[in-house]
């Protein structure tokens, strides 16, 4: 009796078939990634108002989520607690805008007086410059047969458009501000549905629980750190302005301390607010020097010591990555991009952390890079063989 013929192993056949399938060239994959990134950047630039609306709504929803979650312990429906929270927040922000608008209207009405005081202060210097110009013109002047009348066209300054870049116009900012509360409401109410959608859509490719936990920790740490630093800067600024007996020292100091948190241009904005108010009260140089040195000193201390201590450890991005992020997001969305540059850059790092193939991007943005595993070194060697420039620097495939 003959033995039965051996049956082929289907699992080995499937694995052999998968191994023998042709893989796409590395250069084609890299080119596709470049195209995808270019499309995403173009969408973010041209659809900036849409992106900023979703980002602000998501950012605020993550910050306010502990409030309805806390009331759920007392069997309060999440729908009711969220509705009360959103309505209260809208009323608070509306009141704050109304009060700030009154202050801003008074400052705009006093703007001609500010300009006159500044003109009187720089009048000796301007007269000296005019004398130098006249003396230089008398030396080098040549008689002209006919003088053509000059026509000067005054252009509107570009800084207002830079301030509202990303939302289109002032009406665009109003529309964005009106849509954000509704998006926040639906995000807070349907929190579990959004999490289930993320798990079903990206659970096979990235660690969704790790991503959501890291995102929540990063956003809340960033907001809490800025709140603590802003309160400290505002307190010191108010104390200095009260010591100088400047009128309206408390609101001016609070506004200056909050503006001092803005990267790069924060020192200029924070110094301009109290200096303009000081032009109507002081005639000596001393108070101006004290205000300027205080604002600049606080900005340097906060940027180099306080922000890395309280915020840098929570977002875990290096200073070079934060600076490049500010330049990139500022180019794309103006001042709004500069304000959100650190959390947006940290968000990109979180995506890279949760996707194994993007570990090199994560190390590029991180303050303390993680060790690269062996499978990533093998992948780097394959890329190096396809790119001649990196061939000499790549480790040998299979070498630990």
Helices and strands as residue ranges (DSSP letters): H 10-20, H 26-46, H 48-72, H 78-109, H 111-121, H 123-140, H 159-163, H 170-189, H 191-202, H 208-243, H 249-259, H 266-278, H 286-301, I 302-306, H 307-307, I 308-312, H 313-315, H 319-339, H 341-354, G 356-358, H 359-365, H 374-386, G 388-390
